Amino acid sequence: MKYINKITVSVLSLIVLLSTACFPVSAVATVTASIKVSSSSVSIGDTVIANYKFDASETIYVVKMNGTYNSSVLRAESSDEGVVANGGIITATVGGGGQGTEISFSVTFKAIAAGDCKLTVLGSEIDELVDHPTASVNINVKNPSAESSSGGDTNVSSATSDDDILIDGIKYKLSNNSSGVNIPNGFEETTYVINSKEMSVFKHKTVDMVLVCLNNASTGNKLFVYDKESSTFSGLIELAFQDRKYIVANDYKSDGIPANYVKTAISIQDISVTLWHIENSELSDFHLLYLINQEGNFGLYQYDSTESTVQRYVILPTDNSELINLEAENESLSNSLKTARIVGGVFVVLSSLLIFLLVVSMIVSKKNRKYKH
């Protein structure tokens, strides 16, 4: 009987070990990203060092990151190993060797023009963790030559007035005269109050994109995008594909982007463009972005970074949701099959052990009866 008890204890111990191996319990790790700069307010010619840091709740081995910066305001001078900064885009693949829960790297910039610059972490991947942290920081670059000192106070020079708008170190003035500029199709003229003045602007017919004409004494009139909420101006990004022109309009809609796409930034025709793609996939060369075509129609497009082409991206209606969610369902099915294999394996092991235990029990019982006789 003692022999049977020993066997039973051994079998139960083995079952516990198998259960632990087949069904491990793991906590969900968390990751945070941050950017710290040597100074958030600098002058043209100054150096800015940006330190990118990723902290996790468990040991991490590799960080892959996509980020952006304004290349018309800052120029990347140098960066740590595994980091490439060029044309407004930063890509990084940095390893920590599993030595701790933190990975960091730095990029050194030089301020080349006055204006505001935002450094961003748009997308990041840390080992196999679920978190994809983002981060951003703003840097203001001033032009010392645009300021004059009098009586110890810093004042705006006489060449600057309330009408002046500084963009990438270049002075512009608001203009109600749009001569010399081509107003894109789909935009209709209306009026906005800008800097306490009623100005003629051009608003898109379906999305809240507003174009304003600004004038420079040397280059003449030029269209810029006006953000009414922040009262700021930014450059109009225009791209050309297959002899057709498009305007990038990502800031005006994002709810049509599928859930498995993440925001990133790439260089298209030497312009830094923010868009969405699937990370770590055979489809990672295909990106989604919102464009206004040359007929003035706003819509979602797919950009092929290998072929440098775009085409309309059509989201299937809800009655074909099984096609839209096919990839997610396949992943779920794969996980279910893996679970079934594990459960099946455990069942076979347990069944074998029980049969073995019964056989041993029968042999021992038979020997005991033999000794009694």
Secondary structure, DSSP 4 states (H G I P E B T S, - for coil): -HHHHHHHHHHHHHHHHHHHHHS---PPP-EEEEEEES-SEEETT-EEEEEEEEEEEEEEEEEEEEEE--TTTEEEEEE-TTEEEETTEEEEEEEEEEEEEEEEEEEEEEE-SSEEEEEEEEEEEETT-S----EEEEEEEE-GGGEEEETTEEEE-TT--TTEEEETTEEEEE-S--TT--PPTTEEEEEEEETTEEEEEEEESSS--EEEEEEETTTEEEEEEEETTTTEEEE--EEEETTEEEEE-GGG--TTS-TT-EEEEEEETTEEEEEEE-TTSTTTTEEEEEEEETTS-EEEEEEETTTTEEEE-PPPPGGGHHHHTHHHHHHHHHHHHHHHHHHHHHHHHHHHHHHHHHHHHHHHHHHHHHHH-
